[in-house]
Each structure stands twice: as structure tokens, then as C-alpha cells.
Amino acid sequence: MTAPSRSDATSGLSKPSDHPSPLDQHWTPLLWGTLVVLCTAMFLDALDVSMVGVALPSIGTDLNLSTSALQWVVSGYVLGYGGLLLLGGRAADLLGRRRVFLVALAVFAAASLLGGLVDNGGLLIGARFLKGVSAAFTAPAALSIITTTFPEGPARNRALSIFTTCGASGFSLGLVLSGLLTSAGWRWTFLMPVPVALLALVFAARVLPRQPREQHSGGYDVAGAVTGTASVLLLVFTVTEAQGAGWLGLRTVGSLVVAALLAASFILIELRTAHPLVRLGIFRNGGVARANLVAGTLMGSYAGFQFIVTLYLQRLLGWSALEMAFGLLPAGALVALSATRMGAVVDRFGTSRLLPIGTLALLLGYALFLRLDEHSGYLALVLPSMILLGVGFALAFPSVNIAATNGVADEEQGLASGLVNTAMQVGSAIVLAVVTAVITAGSGGGHSAREQLDGYRPALLLVAGVALLGLLVAAAGAVIDRRRAPVGFAVPDYDYAPAGADAPAQEVLSKR
């Protein structure tokens, strides 16, 4: 028997003639409308992250916030996002993805309005926390609607690549808009997304498919929700506060012990309950487990890097917010321009090949920035790193989302989406907290150029170390997948269900 071709090897058990996908058919206006609404939520989330990042120095000056307090403008969002993502993902499965998405999007609009009106640092951080909570429900709901509407393989990869494109475009546009809006006042970076979110909410109510909720005769896993959410929230909060309380202080150590006990309780509850918040067996899928690890290092390293670069360019080199926005733009622009083709690229090469290449590009970008000094120029320092980061994210970000949801049943897509987003946000919070502590310790609280550089360089080394960890995990996954593949067979990155197991996207939408 001859070995099948790549097209046969990656088509699984379902043949195109038996199981047509939306990629092989004309996507209806309703299907496109659904995708546009979901992409708008992704766009707004990425827009918000980049706009606030560029506006941080202006916010700190206006509200008289120190570097450690300024970190909370970012960490407050991450705390709400990372702490409640598992609950948000499972809520999408149990309460209905459409319902969860609509409510959370409305909360996002309200929190954005609140953030633009407050005049106190504590209230601003509270608004950011509330916005993070809303994102904890919109993100997994949106991703799981896509993964349950589009069958695994080319159709889903194409939809996810468009989804990623909107995120990259939002981040890139946010950089430019933040530079322009911050010049008029940083509050506009919070107020601008409000009308867009409200408009998206109106259209979402009309076009999103009404999908049946998962039925559970045994009720909800309340104990698991409480212990799981509390453990993540306490872990993120403790690491973030450790800078002021001391890493070996009694409060820090005690909080870490309590977080560990809560996590252990959560695991025991999930193993014993009939309907767990997180079915731990999902991690038997090695691709899902590795994707979550890579996701944590991917976003963690970038969150730390962006914080360092923001302070370095604006505080040490004296760049304006607009100059910084255009300086960082090439990275987001590369992702946005390439993401429309990333679905086809993933189909051709597979996530197990693309993830190591993408994480390597990120590592090189961070390493190049170690050459920073008080007279660094854009072409010599910033641009090469931005190009490498753009290439890295273009390859790694869609690949990690695809790998984290492939091979997962439809009724657990919300869980899988919540897990990968949790990994990203918890990774961001922990790395950002440690980076802030390293900057403060290295500079000794000084404001001279030399003292600031003494804080930035070791923080960049930490960021590069986190990226290296992600590269090692991604490379190990590539080796494992290669060894498992039969001789003469291509290595597919997804497993199709038997023919007819998934309805075409148009059929799903017709059951509104």
C-alpha cells in the first residue's frame, strides 16, 4: 500500500464530498455578519490594550501614579481577565455563548465609559478590572462561537486567521489612535471604544446564532468555580503585590500558600464532581496542554517587553506618545497584513512547525533590544526588533489558538477557549509583575539615564528567558508530533470527527 498524499493525510475521516465545509461553499451574508461581530469584539480588546499601553506615561503624570502604581492600570485589567476566564469559558458552554457574549459586551461598553470619566487612580484601576472581567466572558464566548460554527480544518483555520487579523489590526490601529488621542487627552483612549462597542452590540443581537445550552442534570460546579477563580485571582494579585510586600515577606509567602491550597482543592473537586468546571482530562490532549504553555510565555514575554519599551522610549529617550505609536506600528502591521493568509500557511505547514519558528523570532526580537542605551536610534534598535516581533506573532499567535482548540468536542470549546486565554492573561500578569519588580530594583528608584538602563536591561533578560521557555516547549511539541507520525505520512495538526459529525456553518446558523 502506498502512503497517502498530504491532502489525504490531513483530511482525516471526512471526505470533502461527504462533509462539505464553508470554505468550499459561498459564505452567506449572515455567516459573514456573525464573523464580523465576533471580530469586532477581538478588535476592541486589542485596541484597548495597545491604546492604554501607549497612554501609560500620560496617565501616570496626570494622576500622579508611580511606576508600581502605574503597573496596576495594566494589571487591574489582567487580574479581572485572567482570574475569571475559566468561569467565562464554562459559562459560555452552560448558559449559551450568544447570551454570555451580549451581556459581556454591554459591560465592556459601560466600563470603557467609566474609565474615561474617573479622576482617581484607584477608580481607574477599578474600571480596568471591570473591563477585564467583561473580556473574560467575551473572549472565550467569541472564540467558541467560531470554533463551533466552523468545522475543524481549512474552514476554521480561515475564520481564525480573519479573527487574528482583526486583533492585529486593532492593536496596530490602537497604537496610532492612542498617539493621536493622548495628545488631546488620555481619557479619549477610554471613551473612543464606547460607540463602537454599542454598535457591535446592536448587530450582534441580530446576527449571532442561537445555539442550545448544554444541559446538566447534576447542576453547576459552584465549588469548582469558587476555588478555581479564587486561586487564580489570589496568585495574580500576590505576584503583582510582591514587589511592595517583599518576595520573601510573610504576607507574600502566606498568600502563595493559600493560593496553592485553593488550587489543590480545585483539582480535587474537579476530579470528583460529575459536571466539573474544568474537565482535567482535556489536558490528555498533548497539543492542547503544550499550546497553553506556549500561550502563557507568548503573551507574558510581550506584556513585559511592551511595558519596558513604553517607559524606555517615552521617559528615557523623550519620545512623544505619537512617535512611540508609529515606532511600534511595524510589528502590528506585519501581523495584520499577513494574517489573511495564515490559515493557508497553517494548513500547509502545521502548527507544530510554525510555533517554534514564531517563538524563535520573538526571542531574537527581545534579544536584539538588549543593545539599548541612552542614545539608541530607531533604525538601529527599534525597527529590527519590531520586524522580528511582527513575524513571530504572525506565525505563533494564530497557531497557538488553533492548536489549543483542535481535537476538542463542541460542548467543551468554551472551556478550551477559556483555558488558552487564561494562560495568556495569567502569564502576562505574572511576567509583568516580575518585570516591574526587576526594573524598580535595578534602578534603585533613581531617575537618571544610567539608573533607568540598569533597571531595563535585567528586565529584558527576564523577558528573553520567558520567550526561550516558550521556544523549548514549542520545539518539544514539534519533535513529539514528528515521532508520532507514521513513516510517509504528513503530520496533521487536527483530528476530524467522522463524516457528518459537524454541520456546515450555514446549517448551524439556520438553527437560530
N, C-alpha and C positions, 0 to 999 in steps of 0.2 A: 504494500500500500504506500502510495506516495504521500509525503507531507502536504497538508493543505496550504494554500497560499495565505498571505497575510489577511486578505479580505475574508477568507473563510474562517481563519483562526479567531478573528475578532468579532465575528458575527454571532458567536455563541450558539444557543439552541434555536434562536428565532431567525428565520429567513426573511428577507425583505418582502417577499411575496406573501408570506404568512402574517407578517406583523409590520405593516407599514408605519412609518413614523412621520411626524410633521415635517421633518427635513426633506422627505421625499414628496411631500404634497405642498400645496399652496397654503400658507398660514392665513387664516381668516382674520378680518379686522378685529374681531373680538379677542382672538388669541394674541394678536399684536398689542391690543389695548391692555390686556392683562399684564403682558411683559413690560410695557411702558410704565404702568403704575408701579409695579414692583421695582423697576429700575430707578424710578424717581425717588423712592424711599432710600435706596442704596446711594443714589446721587446726593441726597440731602445729608445723609450720615457722613459721607466722605467730605462733603463741602464744609460741614460744621467742624470736623476735626482739623482740616487744614486752615480754615479761617481763624479759629481760636488759637492755633499754634503760632501763626504769624502775629496775632494781636497781643500775645502774652506780655511783651515788654511795655506796651502802652497801657494795658490793664494794670500791670504792677505799678506803674508810675501814677496813674490816675487814682487808684485805690490804696496806694501806699503799701503794697504787698512785698514781702521779702522773697528771695528765691525759693525757700522751702514752702512758704505760703502760696506762692505762685504755682508751684507744682500741683497744689490741690485743685486748681482750676481744671487741670487735665485729669488728675487722679480722682476727683469727685465724680466725673463722668465715667471713668473706667470702673470705679467702685460699684456704681449702680449697674453698669453694663455687665461686667464680669461676674458680679455676685448673683445676679438674677437670670442669667442666660439659660441655665439648665431648667429653671422653672418656666421661663418664657418658651423654650422649645417644647417642653412637655405640655404646657398649656395650649400651644397651637395644635398638638395632636388630640388633646382631650376635649377642648372647648370649641374647636373649629378654627382653622387657620384664618379664614376670612374675618371672622368676628374679632379675633385677637389682633390682627393687623390693623383693622379700622380703629379700634379703641386706642391702641398704642400710638398710631399716627396722630390722632387728635391730642393725646397727651404731649407728644413731641412739639406740636404747634404751640400749645399753651406754655410749655417750659421754655421754648425759644422766646416767646413774648415776655415772660417773667425775667429771663436773663438780661434782656435788653433794657429793662426798666429799673432794676435794682441799683442802689448806690452804696452797697455794703459788700465787702469781700465775702463774709460768711453767707449772705443771701445769694450771692452769685454762685458760690460753690454749691449751695443747696439746689439752685436751679440747674446747674450742670449735673448734679446727682440725679435729679428727676428726669432730665433728658436722657441720661444713661439708662435709667430704668425703662423708659419708653423704647429705647433702641434694643434693650434686652428682649423685648417682645416682637418688635417689628422685624428685626434681622432674621431670627430663625423662622418666623412665620413666612416672610417673603421667600427665603431660600427653599423652605419645604413646599411652598406652593409651586415653585418652579420645578422642583425635583419630583413632585407627584403629578404635575401636568405634562411634563416632557419625559418620555421613556429614556432609560439609560442608553448611552451610546452617542452617536452623532447629533441627534436632536437635542438632547440635554446639554451636551458639550457646547453646541452652538448657542443655546439660550444662556448658559452660564458665562460664555465668553462675552455676550452682549451685556449681561449683568455686571461683569467685571469692568467692561469698557465704561459703563456709566459711573462706577465707583471711581475709576481712574480719572475720568473727565471731571467729576465733581471735585476730586482732590486738586486737580490742576487748575480748574476754574476758581476754586476756593482760594488758592494762593494769590491769584491775580486780584480777585474781588476783595480779599482781605486787605491787600496793599492799598487799593483804592478807597475802600470803606473806612479803614483805620485812619487814613488821612483826614476824613471828615469826622471820625469818632468811632471808637471801638464798639460802641453799642450797636451800630448798624450791622456788625457781623453777626449779632444775635437776632436782630429784627428782620433782616432780609429773607431768611428761610420761611418766615411765618406764612406769607401769602402763597408761596409755592406748596407748602405742606397742606394748607386748606384746600387749594385747588386739586391736589392729588387725592385728598380725602373724598371730595365730591365724585371724582371719576372712579375711584376705587369702589365706592358703594354701588356703582352701576355695572362695572365690568368684571369684578373678581368672581370666580366660580363659587357657588355654594356647595361645599363638599361636606359629606356626612361626618359627624363627630364620631370618634372612637367610643364604642360602648364598653363600659366596665361595670359588671355586676358587683364587683368587690369594692367599689368606691375609689377614692383618690388616696394617694400616698402622702398624707398630710405630714406624718412624722419624717418621712424622707425629704419632703420639700423644706421643712423647717431646719433639720440638721444639715442638709446639703448646702442650702443657701447661707445659713449662719456660718458654716465652716469657711466657705469661700469669702464671704464678706469680712470675717474676722482676720483671715490670712492676709488679704489685700490691705486692710486697714492697719494691721500690725506692722507689716513690712514698710508701709508708707510712713508710719509714725515713728519707726525705729530710729530714724535719723535724729529726732529730738530727744527721744526717751533713752537712747543708747541701745546698741545691738545686744549687749550682754546684761542690760538692766533687768531688774526683777519684773517690771511691767511687760517688757517685750518677751522675755522668756516665758512668763506665765501665760501671756496671750497666745503664743505659739503652741504651748502645751494644750490649752483649751481648744484651739483650732484643730489640733491633731486628734483630740478625743472626740470632737464633733464629727470629724471626717471618718474616724473609725466607727462611730455609732451609725453614721450614714451608710457605710458599706454593709454593716451587719443588718440594718433594716432592709436594704435593697436585696440582700441575699435571701431574706426570709419572707418578705411581703409578696402577696400574689400578683399585685399590679404595681411594680416599682416605678419610681420617678425616672430612674436610670437603670435599664436592664444591663447589668455589668457584662453579660455575655456578648454585648456588641463589640467589646474590645478583643474578642477572639478573632475578629477580622483584623489581621495584622496591618493591612493597608490603612484602615481607619485609625488604629492606635498610633501608627507612625505619622500619619497626616496631622493628628492633633499635636503631637510633639513638635513637628516642624512648624506648625501654625503658631505655637507659643513662642518659639525662638524667632520666627519671621517678624511678627509684629512687635515682640518685645525689643528686639535689637533696633528696629526702626523708630519706635517711640522714644527710646533713649537717645538715638542719634539726632532725631529732629529737635529734641529739647536742647541738646548741646549746640547744634548748629544755629538755632534761633538766638540763643544767648551770645554765642561767639560772633555772629555776623552783625547783630544789632548793638550789643553792648561793647564789644571789644573793637570791632572794625568800624562801628558807627554807621552801618547801613540803615537806610530807611526801611519801613515795612514794605513799601512797593518794590524797592531794589531787591530785598530779600525774596519777595514773592517771585519776581522774574528770574532770580538766581536759581531757585529750586524748581522752576517750571519744567526744565527739560526732562526730569525724571518722570513726572506725571504725564507729560505729553507723549513720551515714548510708550508708556503703558496704554494710554488712550488710543494712539494711532495703531498699535499692534494688536490690541485685544480683539478686534473684529475678526482676526484670522486665527486666534489662539485655539478655537475649537477644532479647526482643521489640523493645526500643529499638534495638539494633544492626540487626536485620532491617529496621526501618522507616527509619532514618536513615543507616546505613552507618558503618563505622569511619572513613572519610576525613572525615566531618563531625564525629563525636564526639571524635576525638583533638585537633583544635585547640581545641575548647571546653573539654575536660578540662584540657589543659595550660595554657590561659589562666587557668582557675580556680585552678590550683596556683600560678601566677606571682603572681596577685593575693593569695593567701593568704600567701605568703612576703613580698611587698612590704608588706602591712599590718603584719606583725610587726616591721618596721623601726622602728616607733614605740616600741619597748620602752625602759623606763627603770627606775630602782630602785624606783619606786612604782606600777608598772603594775597595773591591776586586771583581773580575769578577764573581765568583760563588755565592757570597752573594748578589750582587746588579744587575749586568748587565744581567746575564743569566736568572734569573726568569722573569724579565720584557720582555726580548726578546721572551721567550716562550709564555707568555701571549699575546704579540702583534702579534706573528705569528698565534696563534689560533684565535684571534679577527679578523685579516684581512682575514684569510682563510674563515671565516663564513660571515663576513659583506661585503667585497668588491664585490664578485660576486652577492650576494643577492641584494645589492643596485643597481647594474647595471641592473639586471633582473627586479626588481620592478619598476625602472624608465622608462623602455621601454615597459612593458607589458600593453596590453589594448590600445595601440596607433596605429592608422592606418599607413599603409606602407608609405604613402606620407608625414607623419609627423615624421618618425623615425629619420631623421636627426635633426629635431627640438628637439625631446626628448633626443637624444644623446648629442646635444649641451647644453641643459639645465642642465643635470646632471654633465657634465664635467665643465660647468661654475660654478655650485655650489661648486664643488671640488676646483677649482682654486681660486675663489674669497674667499672661506673660508680659503684656505691656505695663501693667501696674507694678509688678514686681521689679522688672528691669528698670523702669523709670524711677522708682523709689531708691533703688541701689545707686543708680547713676547720679541722682540728686545728692545722695549722701557722699559719694566719691568726689563730686565737684566741690561741695562745701568743705570737706576735709582737706582736699588737695590745695584749695585756695586759701584756707585758713581764715575765711571771711574777708580777705583783702580784695581791693578793687583795682589794683594796678594790673597792667597788661601781663607782667610776668606771673603774678599770683593767679590770675584767671587762667592762664595757659597751664599752670601747674595743676589746676583742677580739671581742665578739659581733656588733657592727654590721657591720664589714667582712666577717665570715664570712657573715652573712645576705645581704649584697650578692652575694657569690660564689654562694650558693645560688640567688638570684633570677636571676643571669646564666645558670646552667646550665639553669634552667627556661625561660628565654627562648629558649635554643638549641633545646630540645625543641619549643617552640611554633612556631618558624620552620620546623623540619623537618616537623612535622605539617601546618602551613599549606601548605607547598610540595607535600606529597603530595596535599592536597585539591585544589589548583589543577591538578596534573598529571592526577589522575583525572577532573576535570571537563572538561578539554580533550580527553581521550581518548574520552570518552563520545560516541556518535553523537547527533545532534540528535533530541530526542523520546524518548530512552531514559533510564531511570533508571541510576544508576551502581552496579552490583553490586560488592560487596567480596570476592566469592569466585567461583571458576570451578568449576562442576560438571564431573565427568567424564561421559562418555557413559553412557546408561542401562545399569544393571546392573553398572557398574564397581565399585561398593561394595555389599557385602551389608548388609542391615539389621543393627542391633546385636544383635537376638536371634539372628540366624543366626550371627553371629560367635561369640557366647557358646555356642552349641550345639556348636561345634567344639572344646570344651575337651579 
